């Protein structure tokens, strides 16, 4: 049985989030929780919440045992990019790019 949680349009760089996602891919959920909980990086905080949601979905919707769950898939897709302008000297302007991400975490009990 496989359960998922999705978070879309989160203001987070996909490149930075993928670096944290690689740390928990394929691990048991209790180990993944510890890795994300004690990481000081912003993507870890957000991924922790999505992982907790996926675990709650598995418990509530399928009656899964939390001790058996593993992070089967975790992927970060690029969302739309917000483009902003920063005024500079002599009438010029620089473009500021604010990336967004779509986060998907799938947990499975191996069945």
N, C-alpha and C positions, 0 to 999 in steps of 0.2 A: 504494500500500500504506500502510495506516494502523495504527499501533501505539499502545497506551496504557499508562499506569501510574496506579494509583489508591492513594491513601492515605486511610484512613478513621479517624474518631474522633480526629483530632489536636487537641490542646489549643491552639487558636488561634482568634482571632476572625475570622469570615468577612469582615467589613468591612475589617479591616486586611490580610488576605491578598489580597483582590480588588484593592486599591490596587497591590500588587506584581505581581499577575498581569497587570494591564493593561499593564505595562511590557514584557512579553516576548511577548504575544499576536501571532502572525503573523510573528515574526522567525525567521531561521535559528538553528539550535541553538547554533552556536558564539558568536553574538552574545548569545543568551539566557543562555548559561552565564556569559559575562563580566559581564553586567548583574547576575545573581543572586549570583555569586561575590564581587563587590566591593561589594555593598550591605551596610549594617550592620544592617539590620532583621531581626528574628527570622523573619518569614514568608519572607524571601528564602532563608535557610539551609534551611528545610524544603522550599520549592519547588525548590531546587537539587538536593536528593537525589531528589525525585520525577522531575525532568527527567532526571537521570542514569539512573534506572531505566528510563524510557521509551526512552531512547537505547539502553541495553543490550538491552532487549527487541527493539527493531527490528533490531539487529545480530545477536543470537543466534537469534531466531525466523524472521526473514525475510531475513537476509543483506544488509541495507540498507547503503548507503554513508553514513557519518556526515556527510560534506560536503554531501550533497544534502538532508538532513532539515531541516524547518521545524516550528515549533510551530503546528500547525493549529488546535487547540482547547485552551483551558485554562479550567477553571471551578471555582469554589469553592462548594460547597453547604453549607448549615447542617446541623450534626449535632445530637444531643441536647444540652440545656443542663444542666450540673450546678449544682444549687442548694445553697448552703451558708449557714450562719448565723454572723453575727459578733455576739457579745454586746456590749451597750452599757450605759450607765449606767442605774440605776433599774429594772433588770429588763427593759429593752427589748431588742430584737434587730433587726439589719438583715439583709436578704437579700443575699448575694453571688452573682452569676451568673457561672459559668465556661463560656463558650461553647466548642463543638467544631465542627470543620469536616471535610468530605469533599473531598479535592483530586483532580481528574482532569486529566491532561495527555495529549493525543493529538498524536503527531508523525507527519508524512507526508513522503514524498519527492516528492510532486507527481504521482504516477502514478495 
